[in-house]
């Protein structure tokens, strides 16, 4: 029996990897295909696997979300997101609250729910999934403007804790009628404050342990970081904080610094995050019975349309009212609020709490996620072009990597050679470059050139340089002053 389970799981994983190629070619978010694959493997599909265990699905989802958020934190460049910190925090708190509130009122009227039940549905569907957005843009070779991309990254990584807090808080109000809604304010402050403090502090602990334990085997470092991630989540949760916020912040803190085996650990956690996404979407796809979605299609479409056209844009416009983002960027942000796996995971919370309308809420949420990803996800590339929010020059990808190490002060940077620069037409050895300035690679047109002392530079070349800051600034300043003189 165990052998069949292993074979079945491996086939589902293999099929998930293969359908990701379809996602890349057609520009359809991979999560939609993973969910459909899970549904096809389920009791209503040809796979015939009967799975009706919300508790297990929730456990898989929580574990997956912890690892996905930590990996997202590791990949978040603090220097980039710092410039949009205010806007990101407003979107992930005020924006989520407005979305939950507006959708909640609409759902209460449409479904004849009580106000608290309607707000619960709105809270569950209030968080967004930017990973789906970036996967679609990446498959079409589209890169967003730097600030816009950073804001989407920060919002998606930090808005899940708010949605989780609202969901858990409203379930408490439903199951404990004597609870005061005002008590949620104190609970919110407690969860976010403890989550932020422990996330930052334990992120520093991770950094110290990774750099100072000096393990004998490189393969033990992923084990170390995994144990610390789960410890961060569990400890924060026990102490009354937001464990999801804590692991995301811990990932940002660790990723912001240099540490041993950084490149291999980043790759490990990225691969693990993909595995967790596939496992999570397949499990959630298995949990739903497509035959039960037919009866709520009309209601689901109405709520999805209201969420996309009214609730999300309202949350974005109010949150970014005084920001420097223009109307085109705000419009794009309003449309790319794709719903992902988090709403489906949160939809299992009412099921386990045995709330009367839990089954209906779960099916409606699942349908909203499917339609949101299908309608919004496939239209993102066209909208990005129409609104002009693309980055004109995508960052060049080089065929080599660089991992900063302790004791090495050099940085890997790009240096462009202008068409009529004093460097153009000269061999590298003739340039009199500083000793700590090393040209590693030359990008020329659509090719790469391995340099030597006799390599002649051309105008339009981009140099990949390993240098300390003083040497780089020296060459950069000389190049700039030469251009000014020539222009004068």
C-alpha positions as CSV (number, residue, x, y, z in Angstrom):
1,X,0.0,0.0,0.0
2,X,2.8,2.4,0.9
3,X,4.4,1.8,-2.5
4,X,1.2,2.9,-4.3
5,X,1.1,6.1,-2.2
6,X,4.7,6.9,-3.0
7,X,4.2,6.2,-6.7
8,X,1.0,8.3,-6.8
9,X,2.7,11.3,-5.0
10,X,5.7,11.1,-7.3
11,X,3.5,11.1,-10.4
12,X,1.5,14.1,-9.2
13,X,4.8,16.0,-8.5
14,X,6.2,15.0,-11.9
15,X,3.0,16.2,-13.6
16,X,3.1,19.5,-11.7
17,X,6.7,20.1,-12.9
18,X,5.6,19.3,-16.5
19,X,2.5,21.6,-16.4
20,X,4.7,24.4,-15.2
21,X,6.1,24.4,-18.8
22,X,2.5,25.0,-20.0
23,X,2.3,27.9,-17.6
24,X,5.5,29.5,-19.0
25,X,4.3,29.1,-22.6
26,X,0.7,30.3,-22.2
27,X,1.3,32.9,-19.5
28,X,-1.2,31.2,-17.1
29,X,-0.2,31.3,-13.4
30,X,1.3,27.9,-12.3
31,X,-0.9,27.8,-9.2
32,X,-4.0,27.6,-11.3
33,X,-2.7,24.5,-13.1
34,X,-1.6,22.9,-9.8
35,X,-5.0,23.4,-8.4
36,X,-6.7,22.0,-11.5
37,X,-4.3,19.0,-11.4
38,X,-5.3,18.4,-7.7
39,X,-9.0,18.6,-8.6
40,X,-8.5,16.1,-11.5
41,X,-6.8,13.7,-9.1
42,X,-9.6,14.1,-6.6
43,X,-12.8,12.2,-6.0
44,X,-14.8,14.1,-8.7
45,X,-12.0,13.7,-11.3
46,X,-10.4,10.7,-13.2
47,X,-7.9,10.2,-10.4
48,X,-10.6,9.2,-8.0
49,X,-8.6,10.0,-4.8
50,X,-11.1,10.7,-2.0
51,X,-9.7,13.3,0.4
52,X,-11.9,15.2,2.8
53,X,-9.6,16.1,5.7
54,X,-9.5,19.9,6.3
55,X,-7.3,19.5,9.4
56,X,-4.6,17.8,7.4
57,X,-5.0,20.2,4.5
58,X,-4.6,23.1,6.9
59,X,-1.5,21.6,8.5
60,X,0.1,21.1,5.1
61,X,-0.9,24.6,4.1
62,X,0.6,26.2,7.3
63,X,3.9,24.4,7.0
64,X,4.1,25.3,3.3
65,X,3.3,28.9,4.0
66,X,5.9,29.2,6.7
67,X,8.6,28.0,4.3
68,X,7.3,30.1,1.4
69,X,7.3,33.3,3.4
70,X,10.8,32.6,4.8
71,X,12.1,32.0,1.2
72,X,10.3,35.2,0.1
73,X,12.0,37.1,2.9
74,X,15.4,35.8,1.9
75,X,14.9,36.9,-1.7
76,X,13.6,40.4,-0.7
77,X,16.3,43.0,-1.1
78,X,16.0,45.3,1.8
79,X,17.8,48.2,0.0
80,X,15.1,48.1,-2.7
81,X,11.9,47.7,-0.5
82,X,13.1,50.3,2.0
83,X,12.1,53.0,-0.4
84,X,8.5,51.8,-0.5
85,X,8.3,50.6,3.1
86,X,5.5,53.1,4.0
87,X,3.4,52.3,1.0
88,X,3.9,48.5,1.4
89,X,2.9,48.6,5.1
90,X,-0.2,50.7,4.3
91,X,-1.3,48.2,1.6
92,X,-0.7,45.2,3.8
93,X,-2.7,46.6,6.7
94,X,-5.1,49.3,5.7
95,X,-5.5,48.0,2.1
96,X,-6.3,44.5,3.4
97,X,-8.7,45.9,6.0
98,X,-10.6,48.0,3.5
99,X,-10.8,45.0,1.1
100,X,-12.1,42.7,3.8
101,X,-14.6,45.3,5.0
102,X,-16.1,46.2,1.6
103,X,-16.3,42.5,0.4
104,X,-17.7,41.6,3.8
105,X,-20.6,44.0,3.5
106,X,-21.3,42.9,-0.1
107,X,-21.1,39.2,0.8
108,X,-23.4,39.6,3.8
109,X,-26.1,41.2,1.6
110,X,-25.6,38.8,-1.3
111,X,-25.5,35.6,0.7
112,X,-27.9,36.6,3.4
113,X,-25.1,36.2,6.0
114,X,-24.8,38.0,9.3
115,X,-22.5,40.9,9.2
116,X,-19.7,39.0,11.1
117,X,-20.0,36.0,8.7
118,X,-19.8,38.3,5.7
119,X,-16.7,40.0,7.2
120,X,-15.2,36.6,7.8
121,X,-15.5,35.8,4.1
122,X,-14.1,39.2,3.2
123,X,-11.1,38.7,5.5
124,X,-10.3,35.3,4.1
125,X,-10.1,36.6,0.6
126,X,-8.3,39.8,1.4
127,X,-4.6,38.8,0.9
128,X,-2.9,38.7,-2.4
129,X,-0.3,36.5,-4.1
130,X,2.4,38.4,-6.0
131,X,4.3,35.3,-6.9
132,X,1.6,34.5,-9.4
133,X,2.0,37.9,-10.9
134,X,5.7,37.7,-11.3
135,X,5.5,34.1,-12.8
136,X,3.2,35.4,-15.5
137,X,5.3,38.5,-16.2
138,X,8.5,36.4,-16.2
139,X,7.0,33.9,-18.7
140,X,6.3,36.8,-21.1
141,X,9.7,38.5,-20.5
142,X,8.2,41.6,-18.8
143,X,9.9,43.4,-16.0
144,X,8.1,46.0,-13.9
145,X,9.6,49.3,-12.9
146,X,11.8,49.0,-9.9
147,X,9.6,50.7,-7.3
148,X,6.4,49.1,-8.5
149,X,8.0,45.6,-8.4
150,X,9.4,46.3,-4.9
151,X,6.0,47.4,-3.6
152,X,4.3,44.3,-5.0
153,X,7.0,42.1,-3.4
154,X,6.7,43.8,0.0
155,X,2.9,43.8,0.0
156,X,2.5,40.1,-0.9
157,X,5.0,39.1,1.8
158,X,3.6,41.2,4.5
159,X,-0.2,41.1,4.0
160,X,-0.8,37.5,4.9
161,X,-0.4,38.1,8.7
162,X,-3.1,40.8,8.5
163,X,-5.5,38.5,6.7
164,X,-4.8,35.6,9.1
165,X,-5.3,37.9,12.1
166,X,-8.7,39.1,10.8
167,X,-9.8,35.6,10.0
168,X,-8.9,34.2,13.4
169,X,-10.3,37.2,15.2
170,X,-13.7,37.0,13.5
171,X,-13.9,33.3,14.1
172,X,-13.5,34.1,17.8
173,X,-16.3,36.6,17.6
174,X,-18.6,34.0,16.0
175,X,-17.7,31.1,18.3
176,X,-17.5,33.3,21.4
177,X,-20.5,35.7,21.2
178,X,-19.6,37.4,24.4
179,X,-16.2,38.6,23.0
180,X,-15.9,42.3,22.3
181,X,-14.9,43.5,18.8
182,X,-12.7,46.1,20.6
183,X,-10.6,43.2,22.0
184,X,-9.3,42.6,18.5
185,X,-7.5,45.9,18.5
186,X,-5.3,44.8,21.5
187,X,-4.9,41.4,19.9
188,X,-3.7,43.0,16.6
189,X,-1.1,45.2,18.4
190,X,0.1,42.2,20.4
191,X,0.5,39.9,17.4
192,X,2.2,42.3,15.2
193,X,4.5,43.7,17.9
194,X,5.6,40.3,19.2
195,X,5.9,39.0,15.6
196,X,8.1,41.9,14.5
197,X,10.4,41.9,17.6
198,X,10.9,38.1,17.5
199,X,11.2,38.0,13.8
200,X,14.0,40.6,13.8
201,X,15.7,39.1,16.9
202,X,15.6,35.5,15.7
203,X,16.8,36.6,12.3
204,X,19.9,38.0,14.0
205,X,20.2,34.7,15.9
206,X,20.0,32.8,12.6
207,X,22.7,34.9,11.1
208,X,25.0,34.4,14.1
209,X,24.6,30.7,14.2
210,X,25.0,30.1,10.4
211,X,28.3,32.2,10.4
212,X,29.8,30.9,13.7
213,X,28.8,27.2,14.1
214,X,31.3,26.1,11.5
215,X,29.6,22.8,10.7
216,X,31.8,20.0,9.2
217,X,29.4,19.3,6.3
218,X,27.8,21.8,4.0
219,X,24.7,19.7,3.8
220,X,23.9,20.4,7.4
221,X,23.4,24.1,6.9
222,X,20.0,23.7,5.2
223,X,19.0,21.5,8.1
224,X,20.1,24.2,10.5
225,X,18.1,27.0,8.8
226,X,15.0,24.8,8.5
227,X,15.1,24.0,12.2
228,X,15.5,27.7,13.0
229,X,12.6,28.7,10.7
230,X,10.2,26.4,12.4
231,X,11.5,27.4,15.8
232,X,10.9,31.0,15.0
233,X,7.3,30.3,13.9
234,X,6.4,28.0,16.8
235,X,8.0,30.2,19.5
236,X,6.4,33.4,18.2
237,X,3.0,31.7,17.9
238,X,3.2,30.3,21.5
239,X,4.1,33.7,22.8
240,X,1.1,35.3,21.2
241,X,2.7,36.8,18.2
242,X,2.2,36.4,14.4
243,X,4.5,33.5,13.5
244,X,4.0,34.2,9.8
245,X,5.2,37.8,10.2
246,X,8.1,36.6,12.2
247,X,9.5,34.1,9.7
248,X,9.1,36.6,6.8
249,X,11.1,39.3,8.8
250,X,13.7,36.7,9.9
251,X,14.2,35.9,6.2
252,X,14.6,39.6,5.3
253,X,17.1,40.0,8.2
254,X,19.2,37.0,7.2
255,X,19.1,37.8,3.4
256,X,20.2,41.4,4.0
257,X,23.6,40.2,5.3
258,X,26.4,38.0,4.0
259,X,26.6,34.5,5.4
260,X,28.4,31.2,4.8
261,X,27.1,29.2,1.8
262,X,24.6,32.0,1.0
263,X,24.2,31.1,-2.6
264,X,23.5,27.4,-2.0
265,X,21.2,28.1,0.9
266,X,19.2,30.6,-1.3
267,X,18.8,27.9,-4.0
268,X,17.8,25.3,-1.4
269,X,15.1,27.4,0.1
270,X,13.9,28.5,-3.4
271,X,13.6,24.9,-4.4
272,X,11.9,24.0,-1.2
273,X,9.4,26.8,-1.6
274,X,8.5,25.5,-5.0
275,X,8.0,22.0,-3.6
276,X,5.8,23.4,-0.8
277,X,3.7,25.4,-3.3
278,X,3.1,22.3,-5.4
279,X,2.3,20.2,-2.3
280,X,0.0,22.9,-1.0
281,X,-1.9,23.5,-4.2
282,X,-2.3,19.8,-4.9
283,X,-3.6,19.2,-1.4
284,X,-6.1,22.0,-1.6
285,X,-7.2,20.9,-5.1
286,X,-7.8,17.4,-3.7
287,X,-9.8,18.9,-0.8
288,X,-12.4,20.6,-3.1
289,X,-15.2,18.7,-4.8
290,X,-15.8,20.4,-8.2
291,X,-19.4,19.2,-8.3
292,X,-20.2,21.4,-5.3
293,X,-18.9,24.5,-7.1
294,X,-21.6,24.4,-9.8
295,X,-24.3,25.7,-7.5
296,X,-22.3,28.7,-6.3
297,X,-20.9,29.8,-9.7
298,X,-23.2,32.8,-10.1
299,X,-22.6,34.1,-6.6
300,X,-18.9,33.4,-6.9
301,X,-18.7,35.4,-10.1
302,X,-20.5,38.3,-8.6
303,X,-18.2,38.4,-5.6
304,X,-15.1,38.0,-7.8
305,X,-16.2,40.8,-10.0
306,X,-16.9,43.1,-7.0
307,X,-13.5,42.2,-5.5
308,X,-11.6,43.0,-8.7
309,X,-13.5,46.1,-9.8
310,X,-14.5,47.7,-6.5
311,X,-12.9,46.4,-3.3
312,X,-9.3,45.9,-4.3
313,X,-9.1,49.3,-6.3
314,X,-10.7,51.1,-3.3
315,X,-8.1,49.6,-0.9
316,X,-5.2,50.5,-3.2
317,X,-6.4,54.1,-3.9
318,X,-7.1,54.9,-0.2
319,X,-3.8,53.3,1.0
320,X,-1.7,55.1,-1.7
321,X,-3.7,58.4,-1.7
322,X,-0.7,60.5,-0.8
323,X,2.0,58.4,-2.4
324,X,4.2,59.4,-5.4
325,X,2.8,56.5,-7.6
326,X,0.9,57.8,-10.6
327,X,-2.6,56.7,-11.6
328,X,-1.2,54.2,-14.1
329,X,0.8,52.4,-11.4
330,X,-2.1,52.5,-9.0
331,X,-4.4,51.1,-11.6
332,X,-2.0,48.3,-12.3
333,X,-1.6,47.6,-8.6
334,X,-5.4,47.5,-8.3
335,X,-5.8,44.9,-11.0
336,X,-2.9,42.6,-10.0
337,X,-4.4,41.7,-6.6
338,X,-4.5,38.0,-7.5
339,X,-5.8,35.6,-4.8
340,X,-3.6,32.6,-4.1
341,X,-3.4,29.7,-1.8
342,X,-3.6,31.7,1.4
343,X,-7.4,32.4,1.1
344,X,-8.0,28.7,0.5
345,X,-5.9,27.7,3.5
346,X,-7.8,30.3,5.6
347,X,-11.1,28.9,4.3
348,X,-10.3,25.7,6.2
349,X,-10.3,27.6,9.5
350,X,-14.2,28.0,9.6
351,X,-14.5,24.3,8.7
352,X,-12.5,23.2,11.7
353,X,-14.3,25.8,13.9
354,X,-17.6,24.2,12.8
355,X,-19.1,27.5,11.8
356,X,-22.6,26.9,10.3
357,X,-21.8,28.5,6.9
358,X,-18.3,27.0,6.7
359,X,-18.9,24.7,3.7
360,X,-20.5,27.5,1.6
361,X,-17.6,29.9,2.6
362,X,-15.0,27.3,1.5
363,X,-16.6,26.6,-1.9
364,X,-17.1,30.3,-2.6
365,X,-13.5,31.2,-1.7
366,X,-12.1,28.4,-3.8
367,X,-14.2,29.6,-6.8
368,X,-13.1,33.2,-6.2
369,X,-9.4,32.1,-6.3
370,X,-9.9,30.1,-9.5
371,X,-11.7,32.9,-11.3
372,X,-9.4,35.7,-10.0
373,X,-6.3,33.9,-11.2
374,X,-7.9,33.0,-14.6
375,X,-9.3,36.4,-15.4
376,X,-6.7,38.7,-13.9
377,X,-3.6,36.5,-14.3
378,X,-4.0,36.0,-18.1
379,X,-4.5,39.8,-18.7
380,X,-1.5,41.1,-16.7
381,X,1.1,41.2,-19.5
382,X,-1.3,43.1,-21.8
383,X,-2.2,45.5,-19.0
384,X,1.4,46.2,-18.1
385,X,2.2,47.1,-21.7
386,X,-0.9,49.3,-22.1
387,X,-0.3,51.2,-18.9
388,X,3.4,51.6,-19.6
389,X,4.6,50.2,-16.3
390,X,7.3,48.0,-17.9
391,X,11.0,48.6,-17.1
392,X,12.5,49.7,-20.4
393,X,15.8,47.9,-19.9
394,X,15.7,44.6,-18.2
395,X,18.6,43.7,-16.0
396,X,21.2,41.6,-17.8
397,X,21.6,38.0,-16.5
398,X,25.2,36.8,-16.4
399,X,26.4,33.2,-16.7
400,X,28.3,33.4,-13.5
401,X,27.4,34.0,-9.9
402,X,29.2,35.6,-6.9
403,X,28.8,34.9,-3.2
404,X,30.3,37.6,-0.9
405,X,32.6,36.0,1.7
406,X,34.0,37.4,5.0
407,X,37.4,38.9,4.4
408,X,36.7,39.8,0.8
409,X,35.8,43.5,0.4
410,X,35.1,43.4,-3.3
411,X,31.7,43.9,-4.9
412,X,30.4,42.7,-8.3
413,X,29.1,45.6,-10.3
414,X,28.3,46.7,-13.8
415,X,30.1,49.5,-15.6
416,X,28.9,50.7,-19.0
417,X,31.4,52.0,-21.6
418,X,29.8,54.9,-23.5
419,X,30.1,54.9,-27.4
420,X,32.8,57.6,-27.5
421,X,34.5,56.9,-24.2
422,X,38.2,57.2,-23.7
423,X,38.1,53.4,-22.9
424,X,36.7,52.5,-26.4
425,X,39.4,51.3,-28.8
426,X,41.9,50.6,-26.0
427,X,43.3,47.3,-24.7
428,X,42.5,46.7,-21.0
429,X,46.2,46.7,-20.1
430,X,46.5,50.3,-21.5
431,X,43.8,51.7,-19.2
432,X,45.9,52.0,-16.0
433,X,43.1,50.5,-13.9
434,X,43.6,50.3,-10.1
435,X,45.1,47.0,-8.7
436,X,41.8,46.2,-6.9
437,X,39.7,46.6,-10.1
438,X,39.2,43.4,-12.0
439,X,37.2,43.0,-15.2
440,X,35.5,39.6,-15.0
441,X,33.4,39.5,-18.1
442,X,32.4,41.8,-21.0
443,X,28.8,41.9,-22.3
444,X,28.9,42.9,-25.9
445,X,25.6,43.0,-27.9
446,X,24.1,39.6,-27.3
447,X,27.4,37.8,-26.5
448,X,29.9,37.6,-23.6
449,X,33.6,38.0,-24.0
450,X,36.2,36.6,-21.6
451,X,38.7,39.4,-21.1
452,X,42.5,39.4,-21.0
453,X,45.0,42.2,-20.9
454,X,45.0,42.5,-24.6
455,X,41.2,42.6,-25.1
456,X,40.1,45.7,-26.9
457,X,37.1,47.5,-25.4
458,X,34.3,48.9,-27.6
459,X,31.8,51.6,-27.1
460,X,28.5,50.1,-25.8
461,X,30.3,47.3,-23.8
462,X,29.1,46.5,-20.3
463,X,31.8,45.5,-18.0
464,X,31.2,43.1,-15.1
465,X,33.7,44.2,-12.5
466,X,34.9,42.9,-9.2
467,X,36.3,45.8,-7.2
468,X,36.4,47.4,-3.8
469,X,34.2,50.5,-3.5
470,X,37.1,53.0,-3.6
471,X,38.6,51.5,-6.8
472,X,35.2,51.3,-8.5
473,X,34.3,54.9,-7.6
474,X,37.7,56.1,-8.9
475,X,37.2,54.5,-12.3
476,X,33.5,55.5,-12.5
477,X,34.4,59.2,-11.6
478,X,37.2,59.2,-14.2
479,X,34.9,57.9,-16.8
480,X,32.1,60.4,-16.0
481,X,34.5,63.4,-16.0
482,X,35.9,62.3,-19.3
483,X,32.4,62.3,-20.7
484,X,31.7,65.7,-19.4
485,X,34.8,67.2,-20.9
486,X,34.0,65.6,-24.2
487,X,30.4,66.9,-24.0
488,X,31.7,70.4,-23.1
